[in-house]
Amino acid sequence: MWDYTDKVKDHFLNPRNVGEIEDADGVGDVGSLACGDALKLFLKLDEHKRIKDAKFQTFGCASAIASSSALTEMIKGLTLEEAKKISNENIAEYLGGLPKEKMHCSVMGRDALEKAISHIKGEEEKKIEGEIVCECFGVTDREIERAVRENHLTSIKDVTDYVKAGGGCQNCHEKIQAIIDGILGVERPAKKEAPKLTNIQKIRLIEETLEREITPTLKKDGGDIALIDVDGDRVLVKLRGTCASCSKSELTLKHYVESKLRELVAPELEVEEVQ
């Protein structure tokens, strides 16, 4: 159970400014249902270009709702320049603090506000900058760098708490650590290259990993997997049982089977399903 402050509980149980503004001057839409959190922020200005009204719609946990509610209260009456200075830390402080594991909710509020302000100013929506580091949640290296610098983060867990990166398959942990080390000025030891596997060794390791790590998990849900062939770095498999007809079979292949094989056999492996 998260240790929420009374103010967080109040804004969760009695959220302010829920809804939408039909003639909003600015709208900021961030997150996605696939990632578990989504927020849409609406802003309306008065004749003096101050924020007269702010409303939100959100899908998420208690912290997401409380952070969104708090943000709308904080920005009313402010100019756009004043509102733009509000940080995710300011949102958390307004609520009397958030559990560290829930700081990404305040970051989502800050991002929605920035998007809504850009909309009002007629600025084109920024294209994704940088390279995707965390494929599970679509987080780029630039977003991770910003979170590390602004919030003085020092570990992968900190980064996950603030922007979710690293909270899925964990394949990006090494890249996240490299970003943290680069910002903190930590010199990383040179990585030793692992000895290259022969094709026979690779096939045996793949078979063992499927049998020991992957198949038992799939069978718990009535599914199964069969190794059909190994062609260089391509691992050809066939899903069976419930996995064969599941609408999320592609996610199972890429975010579970492929991730496990890359972790335990070789990082360059690619898993493909044969029909």
Secondary structure, 3 states (H helix, E strand, C coil): CCCCCHHHHHHHHCCCCECCCCCCCEEEEEEEHHHCEEEEEEEEECCCCEEEEEEEEEECCHHHHHHHHHHHHHHCCCEHHHHHCCCHHHHHHHCCCCCHHHHHHHHHHHHHHHHHHHHHCCCCCCCCCCCEEECCCCEEHHHHHHHHHHHCCCCHHHHHHHHCCCCCCCCCHHHHHHHHHHHHCCCCCCCCCCCCCCHHHHHHHHHHHHHHHHHHHHHHCCEEEEEEEEECCEEEEEEEEHHHHCCCHHHHHHHHHHHHHHHHCCCCCEEEECC
